[in-house]
Amino acid sequence: MEYFINCNSSTLAPYTDPLDELRAAHLYRRLGFSASVQTINAAVGQTADTLIDNLVDQALALAPIAPPAWADWTNDDYPADDDLAGQLRRAQQEEFATAYGNSLLDNNLRDRLSFFWSNHFVTEIDVYNCNSFLYYYINCLQRNAIGNFRTFVSEIGLTSAMLYYLDGVRNRGNNPNENYARELYELFTLGEGNNYTEDDIIETAKAISGYTENGEVGCTQVTFDPTEFNTENKTIFGQTGNWGYDDVINILFTERPNEIAWFICKKLYEFFVHPDSDDADGNAQAIINGMAATFTSNNFELAPVLRQLFKSQHFFDEDAIGVIIKSPFDLYMNLIKETGFTYDDSTVINVIDASRLIGQTLFDPFDVAGWQRDRQWINTNFIIGRWLTSEVFLERFFQANPEQFRTLAMDAVGAGDANTSNPETVVRALVNKFTPKGLLTDQDFENAMDAFKIDDVPENYYSPDYIAGGLSLWILSASLEVPTQVYVLLRHLSREPEFQLK
């Protein structure tokens, strides 16, 4: 897979042209997990200003997943038998994973962002092993995903999932644990080595000590124990006092606003625009500078930064389209959204299971640094897994209802061509639907045509002069072979390099 160098020279100036199909599809691939033909068609002709405002406003207004019945369970609520307790815990995790997976598929910017933040404020359920902690962690991500980043940092650090994962629950005043303090600066707010010292880490660890009270029963939410708090004066970023947790957040955002803004805007840029922010001509750096200025001037509110970026000429530039490798979740969820095929909770579980097979386990990134994304998704094992699992999804959809493949093709070509007798019209529409900018060469397109013209159909079947059994020519809306042809074409496309991009 060729790695794309960032040659995007456009600015943060607003993109004012009405959206065409290419850019509407690009928008939904980046802000959600793609979209149906109908959703993209509805976006064509709209302005980025109006559409982005609507999507951001919807994300801001969306309520988090409702708490499950077990949201506040402790170990005492589970069966005494370890095997039965384990089964129940796994069933609850699957229930919640299904609910969250459906939220992702609902294609709202809020959960595209909550998923992004789960790879920034990383925890691993295998480490803290408590479903209640998991629920409140995801709740925190959803509530803050497009809110105030300063509030987000403060709240995420006090979730029990994070306190257990990064040893905050073991951070006692007389024996400070530096783990969370280090990651707070290195991974969550400033970036590795960016204007903080080892002394800042040590002093911060003392200031955030005391969140150690977890009761006598495991899986109990962690609270503050003042007897475990370090009451000495601490010096953090040159500021001295008997600082506590809230003081740390205040000092951090007061003393290092520019570093925070740059670090976070760089991550947002690399996730939503291009994985290469260190481009040779420095234009990406200028874009990040502009985003960072917006971030600080809006008191670390995320929505203004995202509105600015998503409405920009830079975001819609030709060189921003199709340059990010799909994550496993992108791969399968895009397929579901773009086909419009019928799915249910079992499909969502299949997505979660298949994603785990090719490197992305829901609620459980590799380590505190998270999934490294992009080129890391592609290696010899993973690419074969991507092909095979995509084919399994397509096969299941075909077995469930072959005719939905014909419907997909008819939707893709549009009402005016629903009765077309030209297979090239169909193949081109589907290629354009499932690849960001089409296939690379004319020969690649011819190969796709050959796949569509399945082996047991004679070439002259597509000629206007062909007549068999009293029926003349091939017709998209009526010919019996069409569902199989579309199915075979999608299997073929799923192995193309361009299909792996968004």
PyMOL commands that set and color helices and strands:
alter all, ss='L'
color gray80, all
select helices_A, chain A and resi 21-31+37-43+48-61+75-77+82-105+109-118+125-128+131-144+149-156+160-165+168-170+179-189+198-207+226-228+245-255+257-272+283-297+302-310+313-316+318-320+328-339+345-357+374-377+380-400+403-413+415-417+423-434+442-452+459-462+482-493+497-500
alter helices_A, ss='H'
color red, helices_A
select strands_A, chain A and resi 234-236+239-241+467-468+471-472
alter strands_A, ss='S'
color yellow, strands_A
deselect
rebuild
show_as cartoon
